[in-house]
Amino acid sequence: MFLNWKYLALFICNQLGSVLYVVSLKDNDLSFIVPFVNSMTFVFVLIGDFLLGEAKFNKLTSFGVAMIVTGIAISIQTKLQS
C-alpha cells in the first residue's frame, strides 16, 4: 500500500491536514474552525481526485465548489468584522 506513490502522497497530505486542524483548534475559535475545515475538506478531496484522474469537473461540481468557497469567504469576513 505504501509503495504506491499516489496513495502515499494523499496519505501524507491527509496527515498534515490533521496536524494543521489540531494546531488551528488551539489558536482559534472552535465555532469558526470546525465548519471551515469540514467544508474545505470537500474541496481538497475533489482537487485530489481531479489530480489523480478520478474525478472530472463539470458545471454542477464547479457550482458546488463555488458555493463552498463563497460560504467560507462570508464566514471569514463576518469573523473579521466582529
N, C-alpha and C positions, 0 to 999 in steps of 0.2 A: 504494500500500500504506500509506504513512504518512498519507494523507488520511482513512483510516477511523479514527475516534476509538477504537473498541473495540480494534482491533489496536494502535494507538499506546499506549493505556493499559496493556495487558498487556505490551507490549514494554518500556515504562519500568519496570514492576514487576519484570519478569524481570531487567533490567539492574541495578536496585537490589538485588535479591536476590543477584546475582553479586558485587557490591561488598561487601555485608554478609558474604557467605561468606568472601571473601578476608581481610577485616578480622578476622573471628572466628577464622580459622586462625592469625593472628599472635598472638593473645592467649590461646588456649585449647588444650587437649589434642586432638590430631588424632583419637585413638581415640574421643573423645566427640562432637566437632563433625561429623565426616563422617556417622555414622549418623543423627544428629539432623537435619541438613539434608536428607539423602536421603529420610528418611521424611516429613518435613514438606512436601517438595515435592509429594507426592501429595495432601496435604490442601489446600494452596494452589491446586493445579491444579483440584481439584474445586470449591473455592469460586469460583474464577474462571469455570469452566464454568457453575456454577449462576447466578452473577450475570449472565452473558451469555445465559442461557436455553438453553444447550447440554445441560446435564445435569439430571436430576431425582433428588432424594433419595428413596431407598426404604429398606426395612429393612436390606437387605444392605449398601448404601453407608454407612448410619449406623453399622452394626456395625463395618465396616472402619475408619471414621474413629475410632470409639471405641477400637478396638484399637491404632491407631497412637498416639493421644494417651495412652492408658494406658501403652504401652511407653515413650514419651518421658518421662512422669512418673516411672516406675520408674527409668529411666536417670538422670534429674536427681537424684532422691532418693538413689540409690546414689552418684552423684558427690559430692554434698554431704556424705554421711556419711564418705567416705574422705578 
